[in-house]
């Protein structure tokens, strides 16, 4: 039976203050629903060679990490923090399994390069039609690649901040910096400073891209749900997300952040 709000607050105190192992288990069980929700929303169809239990198992690792590392005194909802780490754990598992065919990976990289190059040349984000003409493929193929790009999460805030590393505890999740301002990224840049730089980069994004970042990373919405909010297609949201990642990546490089992906 789920804990009431008062019970939940007491359980957090018992675990964080008094280090009660039973309270830790209670918290993990209470928030276990986040794993199934996140896995279901993140991957609508399970890749060949995996089953839904594989995704859930990876998500549970993210949930346990979030319970252990969460600081209730910070002004961040636990659900927001946990969903980010659960999503990250599932995506790391999928990347390790290398479930995207190499031919598709090459097309995704080509699309990413085309998006960046055309925006530089045109002075504004390229439309699907312009991208199709540039790449010599159909507009439908561009839309399908956009959808695939979003699902494989080629670039994410975690990838950018973590420098593409996924070596256990050395991997820094963006949302972890929000919760812990003093987190240290491999001893090279204080979490507080990286948090400031990232916030400045997000503030510089065009309004729609900034909204996509907020809804995806902080509200836990899927790209399809964000599309309904913005009144655009799902593939258009994927494009906005990819553009935002490119801008943030370039901004962090300009600011001299080490090991930007």
ZADO-1210 file (C-alpha; in nm, 4 decimals, padded with zeros to 6 digits):
<atoms>
<atom x="00.0000" y="00.0000" z="00.0000" code="UNK" pos="1"/>
<atom x="00.1456" y="00.3425" z="-00.0982" code="UNK" pos="2"/>
<atom x="00.2745" y="00.5636" z="00.1799" code="UNK" pos="3"/>
<atom x="00.0768" y="00.8728" z="00.2739" code="UNK" pos="4"/>
<atom x="00.2488" y="01.2106" z="00.2449" code="UNK" pos="5"/>
<atom x="00.3171" y="01.2204" z="00.6197" code="UNK" pos="6"/>
<atom x="00.4486" y="00.8635" z="00.6181" code="UNK" pos="7"/>
<atom x="00.6652" y="00.9428" z="00.3188" code="UNK" pos="8"/>
<atom x="00.8185" y="01.2441" z="00.4889" code="UNK" pos="9"/>
<atom x="00.8953" y="01.0406" z="00.8030" code="UNK" pos="10"/>
<atom x="01.0444" y="00.7606" z="00.5925" code="UNK" pos="11"/>
<atom x="01.2794" y="01.0017" z="00.4186" code="UNK" pos="12"/>
<atom x="01.3922" y="01.1329" z="00.7586" code="UNK" pos="13"/>
<atom x="01.4423" y="00.7816" z="00.8940" code="UNK" pos="14"/>
<atom x="01.6573" y="00.6896" z="00.5966" code="UNK" pos="15"/>
<atom x="01.8548" y="01.0116" z="00.5427" code="UNK" pos="16"/>
<atom x="01.9047" y="01.1054" z="00.9073" code="UNK" pos="17"/>
<atom x="01.9048" y="00.7715" z="01.0871" code="UNK" pos="18"/>
<atom x="02.0256" y="00.5511" z="00.7946" code="UNK" pos="19"/>
<atom x="01.7441" y="00.2991" z="00.8399" code="UNK" pos="20"/>
<atom x="01.7830" y="00.0173" z="00.5797" code="UNK" pos="21"/>
<atom x="01.4138" y="-00.0715" z="00.6177" code="UNK" pos="22"/>
<atom x="01.3166" y="00.2850" z="00.5274" code="UNK" pos="23"/>
<atom x="01.5383" y="00.2659" z="00.2194" code="UNK" pos="24"/>
<atom x="01.3504" y="-00.0437" z="00.1033" code="UNK" pos="25"/>
<atom x="01.0172" y="00.1275" z="00.1735" code="UNK" pos="26"/>
<atom x="01.1164" y="00.4245" z="-00.0412" code="UNK" pos="27"/>
<atom x="01.2312" y="00.2049" z="-00.3284" code="UNK" pos="28"/>
<atom x="00.9074" y="00.0063" z="-00.3162" code="UNK" pos="29"/>
<atom x="00.6948" y="00.3204" z="-00.2913" code="UNK" pos="30"/>
<atom x="00.8529" y="00.4790" z="-00.6000" code="UNK" pos="31"/>
<atom x="00.8859" y="00.1575" z="-00.8031" code="UNK" pos="32"/>
<atom x="00.5956" y="00.2696" z="-01.0240" code="UNK" pos="33"/>
<atom x="00.8260" y="00.5348" z="-01.1731" code="UNK" pos="34"/>
<atom x="01.0392" y="00.2616" z="-01.3312" code="UNK" pos="35"/>
<atom x="00.7552" y="00.1017" z="-01.5275" code="UNK" pos="36"/>
<atom x="00.6152" y="00.4379" z="-01.6314" code="UNK" pos="37"/>
<atom x="00.9535" y="00.5670" z="-01.7498" code="UNK" pos="38"/>
<atom x="01.0463" y="00.2440" z="-01.9298" code="UNK" pos="39"/>
<atom x="00.7089" y="00.2343" z="-02.1050" code="UNK" pos="40"/>
<atom x="00.7261" y="00.5960" z="-02.2154" code="UNK" pos="41"/>
<atom x="01.0905" y="00.5869" z="-02.3174" code="UNK" pos="42"/>
<atom x="01.0831" y="00.2735" z="-02.5337" code="UNK" pos="43"/>
<atom x="00.7502" y="00.1960" z="-02.6966" code="UNK" pos="44"/>
<atom x="00.8807" y="-00.1174" z="-02.8699" code="UNK" pos="45"/>
<atom x="01.1477" y="-00.3366" z="-02.7123" code="UNK" pos="46"/>
<atom x="01.4517" y="-00.3973" z="-02.9385" code="UNK" pos="47"/>
<atom x="01.5289" y="-00.7495" z="-03.0585" code="UNK" pos="48"/>
<atom x="01.7286" y="-00.9503" z="-02.8051" code="UNK" pos="49"/>
<atom x="01.5786" y="-00.7655" z="-02.5092" code="UNK" pos="50"/>
<atom x="01.2528" y="-00.7891" z="-02.3222" code="UNK" pos="51"/>
<atom x="01.0613" y="-00.5486" z="-02.1036" code="UNK" pos="52"/>
<atom x="01.2135" y="-00.6985" z="-01.7887" code="UNK" pos="53"/>
<atom x="01.5597" y="-00.5945" z="-01.9102" code="UNK" pos="54"/>
<atom x="01.4460" y="-00.2334" z="-01.9309" code="UNK" pos="55"/>
<atom x="01.2798" y="-00.2508" z="-01.5905" code="UNK" pos="56"/>
<atom x="01.5910" y="-00.4049" z="-01.4319" code="UNK" pos="57"/>
<atom x="01.8070" y="-00.1235" z="-01.5662" code="UNK" pos="58"/>
<atom x="01.5514" y="00.1320" z="-01.4469" code="UNK" pos="59"/>
<atom x="01.5516" y="-00.0154" z="-01.0962" code="UNK" pos="60"/>
<atom x="01.9261" y="00.0518" z="-01.0777" code="UNK" pos="61"/>
<atom x="01.8547" y="00.4162" z="-01.1598" code="UNK" pos="62"/>
<atom x="01.5781" y="00.4299" z="-00.8994" code="UNK" pos="63"/>
<atom x="01.8020" y="00.2870" z="-00.6256" code="UNK" pos="64"/>
<atom x="02.0736" y="00.5371" z="-00.7134" code="UNK" pos="65"/>
<atom x="01.8233" y="00.8223" z="-00.6999" code="UNK" pos="66"/>
<atom x="01.6945" y="00.7163" z="-00.3561" code="UNK" pos="67"/>
<atom x="02.0497" y="00.6894" z="-00.2235" code="UNK" pos="68"/>
<atom x="02.1701" y="01.0211" z="-00.3655" code="UNK" pos="69"/>
<atom x="01.8607" y="01.2405" z="-00.3346" code="UNK" pos="70"/>
<atom x="01.8812" y="01.5317" z="-00.0918" code="UNK" pos="71"/>
<atom x="01.5300" y="01.6199" z="00.0357" code="UNK" pos="72"/>
<atom x="01.6516" y="01.9641" z="00.1472" code="UNK" pos="73"/>
<atom x="01.7084" y="02.0702" z="-00.2146" code="UNK" pos="74"/>
<atom x="01.4300" y="02.2411" z="-00.4050" code="UNK" pos="75"/>
<atom x="01.3805" y="01.9586" z="-00.6547" code="UNK" pos="76"/>
<atom x="01.0967" y="01.7070" z="-00.6579" code="UNK" pos="77"/>
<atom x="01.2145" y="01.3500" z="-00.6058" code="UNK" pos="78"/>
<atom x="01.0047" y="01.2295" z="-00.8990" code="UNK" pos="79"/>
<atom x="01.1841" y="01.4714" z="-01.1337" code="UNK" pos="80"/>
<atom x="01.5227" y="01.3597" z="-01.0071" code="UNK" pos="81"/>
<atom x="01.4390" y="00.9889" z="-01.0143" code="UNK" pos="82"/>
<atom x="01.2882" y="00.9904" z="-01.3645" code="UNK" pos="83"/>
<atom x="01.6064" y="01.1485" z="-01.5028" code="UNK" pos="84"/>
<atom x="01.8292" y="00.8835" z="-01.3442" code="UNK" pos="85"/>
<atom x="01.5946" y="00.5977" z="-01.4376" code="UNK" pos="86"/>
<atom x="01.5850" y="00.7207" z="-01.7968" code="UNK" pos="87"/>
<atom x="01.9640" y="00.7536" z="-01.7985" code="UNK" pos="88"/>
<atom x="02.0152" y="00.4005" z="-01.6652" code="UNK" pos="89"/>
<atom x="01.7856" y="00.2517" z="-01.9310" code="UNK" pos="90"/>
<atom x="01.9520" y="00.4466" z="-02.2111" code="UNK" pos="91"/>
<atom x="02.2972" y="00.3416" z="-02.0933" code="UNK" pos="92"/>
<atom x="02.1855" y="-00.0215" z="-02.1018" code="UNK" pos="93"/>
<atom x="02.0476" y="00.0201" z="-02.4537" code="UNK" pos="94"/>
<atom x="02.3691" y="00.1862" z="-02.5705" code="UNK" pos="95"/>
<atom x="02.5744" y="-00.0943" z="-02.4172" code="UNK" pos="96"/>
<atom x="02.3595" y="-00.3468" z="-02.6054" code="UNK" pos="97"/>
<atom x="02.4229" y="-00.1502" z="-02.9273" code="UNK" pos="98"/>
<atom x="02.0723" y="-00.2283" z="-03.0528" code="UNK" pos="99"/>
<atom x="02.0668" y="00.0352" z="-03.3275" code="UNK" pos="100"/>
<atom x="02.2017" y="-00.1019" z="-03.6605" code="UNK" pos="101"/>
<atom x="02.5244" y="00.0623" z="-03.7760" code="UNK" pos="102"/>
<atom x="02.3615" y="00.1781" z="-04.1001" code="UNK" pos="103"/>
<atom x="02.0977" y="00.3666" z="-03.8983" code="UNK" pos="104"/>
<atom x="02.3633" y="00.5161" z="-03.6689" code="UNK" pos="105"/>
<atom x="02.5452" y="00.6518" z="-03.9743" code="UNK" pos="106"/>
<atom x="02.2230" y="00.8066" z="-04.1079" code="UNK" pos="107"/>
<atom x="02.1524" y="00.9641" z="-03.7692" code="UNK" pos="108"/>
<atom x="02.5002" y="01.1142" z="-03.7587" code="UNK" pos="109"/>
<atom x="02.4555" y="01.2437" z="-04.1132" code="UNK" pos="110"/>
<atom x="02.1237" y="01.4019" z="-04.0144" code="UNK" pos="111"/>
<atom x="02.2821" y="01.5652" z="-03.7096" code="UNK" pos="112"/>
<atom x="02.5613" y="01.7096" z="-03.9248" code="UNK" pos="113"/>
<atom x="02.3089" y="01.8323" z="-04.1817" code="UNK" pos="114"/>
<atom x="02.0983" y="02.0052" z="-03.9154" code="UNK" pos="115"/>
<atom x="02.4020" y="02.1877" z="-03.7760" code="UNK" pos="116"/>
<atom x="02.5478" y="02.2835" z="-04.1145" code="UNK" pos="117"/>
<atom x="02.2208" y="02.4032" z="-04.2662" code="UNK" pos="118"/>
<atom x="02.1336" y="02.6161" z="-03.9656" code="UNK" pos="119"/>
<atom x="02.4740" y="02.7835" z="-03.9960" code="UNK" pos="120"/>
<atom x="02.4241" y="02.8458" z="-04.3665" code="UNK" pos="121"/>
<atom x="02.0588" y="02.9501" z="-04.3513" code="UNK" pos="122"/>
<atom x="02.0686" y="03.1408" z="-04.0234" code="UNK" pos="123"/>
<atom x="01.7652" y="02.9479" z="-03.8987" code="UNK" pos="124"/>
<atom x="01.6704" y="02.5828" z="-03.8346" code="UNK" pos="125"/>
<atom x="01.6185" y="02.3914" z="-04.1576" code="UNK" pos="126"/>
<atom x="01.2745" y="02.2530" z="-04.2358" code="UNK" pos="127"/>
<atom x="01.2259" y="01.8806" z="-04.3013" code="UNK" pos="128"/>
<atom x="01.1906" y="01.9614" z="-04.6713" code="UNK" pos="129"/>
<atom x="01.5188" y="02.1558" z="-04.6771" code="UNK" pos="130"/>
<atom x="01.6949" y="01.8746" z="-04.4918" code="UNK" pos="131"/>
<atom x="01.5509" y="01.6195" z="-04.7339" code="UNK" pos="132"/>
<atom x="01.6752" y="01.8161" z="-05.0358" code="UNK" pos="133"/>
<atom x="02.0194" y="01.8628" z="-04.8790" code="UNK" pos="134"/>
<atom x="02.0587" y="01.4938" z="-04.7884" code="UNK" pos="135"/>
<atom x="01.9051" y="01.3615" z="-05.1086" code="UNK" pos="136"/>
<atom x="01.6314" y="01.1659" z="-04.9318" code="UNK" pos="137"/>
<atom x="01.2556" y="01.2023" z="-04.8991" code="UNK" pos="138"/>
<atom x="01.0843" y="01.4213" z="-04.6410" code="UNK" pos="139"/>
<atom x="00.9223" y="01.1075" z="-04.4988" code="UNK" pos="140"/>
<atom x="01.2668" y="00.9545" z="-04.4462" code="UNK" pos="141"/>
<atom x="01.3777" y="01.2682" z="-04.2624" code="UNK" pos="142"/>
<atom x="01.0735" y="01.2458" z="-04.0350" code="UNK" pos="143"/>
<atom x="01.1412" y="00.8785" z="-03.9648" code="UNK" pos="144"/>
<atom x="01.5051" y="00.9568" z="-03.8816" code="UNK" pos="145"/>
<atom x="01.3912" y="01.2343" z="-03.6489" code="UNK" pos="146"/>
<atom x="01.1718" y="00.9864" z="-03.4639" code="UNK" pos="147"/>
<atom x="01.4565" y="00.7346" z="-03.4485" code="UNK" pos="148"/>
<atom x="01.6942" y="01.0062" z="-03.3296" code="UNK" pos="149"/>
<atom x="01.4691" y="01.0953" z="-03.0418" code="UNK" pos="150"/>
<atom x="01.4257" y="00.7326" z="-02.9376" code="UNK" pos="151"/>
<atom x="01.7962" y="00.6531" z="-02.9449" code="UNK" pos="152"/>
<atom x="01.8705" y="00.9828" z="-02.7688" code="UNK" pos="153"/>
<atom x="02.1902" y="01.0391" z="-02.9679" code="UNK" pos="154"/>
<atom x="02.2600" y="01.3545" z="-02.7702" code="UNK" pos="155"/>
<atom x="02.1151" y="01.4256" z="-02.4295" code="UNK" pos="156"/>
<atom x="02.1990" y="01.6616" z="-02.1459" code="UNK" pos="157"/>
<atom x="02.3570" y="01.3678" z="-01.9639" code="UNK" pos="158"/>
<atom x="02.5744" y="01.2838" z="-02.2673" code="UNK" pos="159"/>
<atom x="02.6909" y="01.6441" z="-02.2978" code="UNK" pos="160"/>
<atom x="02.7621" y="01.6998" z="-01.9300" code="UNK" pos="161"/>
<atom x="02.9098" y="01.3564" z="-01.8736" code="UNK" pos="162"/>
<atom x="03.1298" y="01.3741" z="-02.1790" code="UNK" pos="163"/>
<atom x="02.9772" y="01.0544" z="-02.3114" code="UNK" pos="164"/>
<atom x="03.1219" y="00.8506" z="-02.0257" code="UNK" pos="165"/>
<atom x="02.9084" y="00.5907" z="-01.8559" code="UNK" pos="166"/>
<atom x="03.1637" y="00.4454" z="-01.6175" code="UNK" pos="167"/>
<atom x="02.9440" y="00.3927" z="-01.3157" code="UNK" pos="168"/>
<atom x="02.9750" y="00.6591" z="-01.0509" code="UNK" pos="169"/>
<atom x="03.2015" y="00.8745" z="-01.2668" code="UNK" pos="170"/>
<atom x="02.9087" y="00.9604" z="-01.4943" code="UNK" pos="171"/>
<atom x="02.7518" y="01.2923" z="-01.3918" code="UNK" pos="172"/>
<atom x="02.3824" y="01.3348" z="-01.4618" code="UNK" pos="173"/>
<atom x="02.2609" y="01.6876" z="-01.5355" code="UNK" pos="174"/>
<atom x="01.9799" y="01.6635" z="-01.2840" code="UNK" pos="175"/>
<atom x="02.2278" y="01.5547" z="-01.0146" code="UNK" pos="176"/>
<atom x="02.3952" y="01.8936" z="-01.0457" code="UNK" pos="177"/>
<atom x="02.0644" y="02.0652" z="-00.9870" code="UNK" pos="178"/>
<atom x="02.0179" y="01.8718" z="-00.6660" code="UNK" pos="179"/>
<atom x="02.3816" y="01.8982" z="-00.5575" code="UNK" pos="180"/>
<atom x="02.5281" y="02.2358" z="-00.6519" code="UNK" pos="181"/>
<atom x="02.8665" y="02.1373" z="-00.5118" code="UNK" pos="182"/>
<atom x="02.8949" y="01.8102" z="-00.7059" code="UNK" pos="183"/>
<atom x="03.2382" y="01.7724" z="-00.8637" code="UNK" pos="184"/>
<atom x="03.2691" y="01.6442" z="-01.2206" code="UNK" pos="185"/>
<atom x="03.5866" y="01.4373" z="-01.2079" code="UNK" pos="186"/>
<atom x="03.7575" y="01.7117" z="-01.0077" code="UNK" pos="187"/>
<atom x="03.7827" y="01.9351" z="-01.3136" code="UNK" pos="188"/>
<atom x="03.4924" y="02.1730" z="-01.2788" code="UNK" pos="189"/>
<atom x="03.2785" y="02.2385" z="-00.9741" code="UNK" pos="190"/>
<atom x="02.9184" y="02.1334" z="-01.0115" code="UNK" pos="191"/>
<atom x="02.8017" y="02.4804" z="-00.9079" code="UNK" pos="192"/>
<atom x="02.9961" y="02.6449" z="-01.1902" code="UNK" pos="193"/>
<atom x="02.8879" y="02.3858" z="-01.4476" code="UNK" pos="194"/>
<atom x="02.5306" y="02.4316" z="-01.3308" code="UNK" pos="195"/>
<atom x="02.5620" y="02.8077" z="-01.3856" code="UNK" pos="196"/>
<atom x="02.7093" y="02.7620" z="-01.7331" code="UNK" pos="197"/>
<atom x="02.4446" y="02.5083" z="-01.8348" code="UNK" pos="198"/>
<atom x="02.1652" y="02.7333" z="-01.7035" code="UNK" pos="199"/>
<atom x="02.3070" y="03.0233" z="-01.9062" code="UNK" pos="200"/>
<atom x="02.3152" y="02.8014" z="-02.2137" code="UNK" pos="201"/>
<atom x="01.9540" y="02.6908" z="-02.1667" code="UNK" pos="202"/>
<atom x="01.8478" y="03.0558" z="-02.1201" code="UNK" pos="203"/>
<atom x="02.0027" y="03.1385" z="-02.4576" code="UNK" pos="204"/>
<atom x="01.7981" y="02.8766" z="-02.6404" code="UNK" pos="205"/>
<atom x="01.5063" y="02.9866" z="-02.8613" code="UNK" pos="206"/>
<atom x="01.1784" y="02.9760" z="-02.6693" code="UNK" pos="207"/>
<atom x="01.0447" y="02.6539" z="-02.8206" code="UNK" pos="208"/>
<atom x="01.3703" y="02.4647" z="-02.7728" code="UNK" pos="209"/>
<atom x="01.3877" y="02.5857" z="-02.4122" code="UNK" pos="210"/>
<atom x="01.0326" y="02.4627" z="-02.3561" code="UNK" pos="211"/>
<atom x="01.1156" y="02.1204" z="-02.5039" code="UNK" pos="212"/>
<atom x="01.4105" y="02.0901" z="-02.2636" code="UNK" pos="213"/>
<atom x="01.1936" y="02.1867" z="-01.9662" code="UNK" pos="214"/>
<atom x="00.9083" y="01.9496" z="-02.0536" code="UNK" pos="215"/>
<atom x="01.1343" y="01.6555" z="-02.1417" code="UNK" pos="216"/>
<atom x="01.3945" y="01.6697" z="-01.8645" code="UNK" pos="217"/>
<atom x="01.2014" y="01.8285" z="-01.5802" code="UNK" pos="218"/>
<atom x="00.8390" y="01.7314" z="-01.6381" code="UNK" pos="219"/>
<atom x="00.9109" y="01.3838" z="-01.7784" code="UNK" pos="220"/>
<atom x="00.6897" y="01.4235" z="-02.0875" code="UNK" pos="221"/>
<atom x="00.7539" y="01.2148" z="-02.3981" code="UNK" pos="222"/>
<atom x="00.8253" y="01.3824" z="-02.7311" code="UNK" pos="223"/>
<atom x="00.4777" y="01.2808" z="-02.8491" code="UNK" pos="224"/>
<atom x="00.3193" y="01.4496" z="-02.5463" code="UNK" pos="225"/>
<atom x="00.5340" y="01.7600" z="-02.5971" code="UNK" pos="226"/>
<atom x="00.4157" y="01.7735" z="-02.9570" code="UNK" pos="227"/>
<atom x="00.0568" y="01.7932" z="-02.8359" code="UNK" pos="228"/>
<atom x="00.1475" y="02.0754" z="-02.5971" code="UNK" pos="229"/>
<atom x="00.3245" y="02.2726" z="-02.8715" code="UNK" pos="230"/>
<atom x="00.0769" y="02.1808" z="-03.1447" code="UNK" pos="231"/>
<atom x="00.3453" y="02.0290" z="-03.3700" code="UNK" pos="232"/>
<atom x="00.4343" y="01.6813" z="-03.4942" code="UNK" pos="233"/>
<atom x="00.6381" y="01.4363" z="-03.2896" code="UNK" pos="234"/>
<atom x="00.9206" y="01.4489" z="-03.5458" code="UNK" pos="235"/>
<atom x="00.9295" y="01.8292" z="-03.5143" code="UNK" pos="236"/>
<atom x="00.9835" y="01.7943" z="-03.1384" code="UNK" pos="237"/>
<atom x="01.2721" y="01.5544" z="-03.2072" code="UNK" pos="238"/>
<atom x="01.4225" y="01.8174" z="-03.4343" code="UNK" pos="239"/>
<atom x="01.3835" y="02.0898" z="-03.1713" code="UNK" pos="240"/>
<atom x="01.5501" y="01.8655" z="-02.9122" code="UNK" pos="241"/>
<atom x="01.8396" y="01.7845" z="-03.1444" code="UNK" pos="242"/>
<atom x="01.8870" y="02.1524" z="-03.2282" code="UNK" pos="243"/>
<atom x="01.8873" y="02.2411" z="-02.8592" code="UNK" pos="244"/>
<atom x="02.1498" y="01.9753" z="-02.7849" code="UNK" pos="245"/>
<atom x="02.3688" y="02.1086" z="-03.0639" code="UNK" pos="246"/>
<atom x="02.3432" y="02.4657" z="-02.9349" code="UNK" pos="247"/>
<atom x="02.4182" y="02.3614" z="-02.5768" code="UNK" pos="248"/>
<atom x="02.7116" y="02.1478" z="-02.6871" code="UNK" pos="249"/>
<atom x="02.8617" y="02.4380" z="-02.8820" code="UNK" pos="250"/>
<atom x="02.7957" y="02.6817" z="-02.5983" code="UNK" pos="251"/>
<atom x="02.9725" y="02.4579" z="-02.3447" code="UNK" pos="252"/>
<atom x="03.2699" y="02.4236" z="-02.5780" code="UNK" pos="253"/>
<atom x="03.2874" y="02.8019" z="-02.6128" code="UNK" pos="254"/>
<atom x="03.2843" y="02.8301" z="-02.2334" code="UNK" pos="255"/>
<atom x="03.5780" y="02.5924" z="-02.2111" code="UNK" pos="256"/>
<atom x="03.3966" y="02.3070" z="-02.0366" code="UNK" pos="257"/>
<atom x="03.6299" y="02.0038" z="-02.0586" code="UNK" pos="258"/>
<atom x="03.5307" y="01.6758" z="-02.2263" code="UNK" pos="259"/>
<atom x="03.2107" y="01.8048" z="-02.3847" code="UNK" pos="260"/>
<atom x="03.0613" y="01.5271" z="-02.5995" code="UNK" pos="261"/>
</atoms>
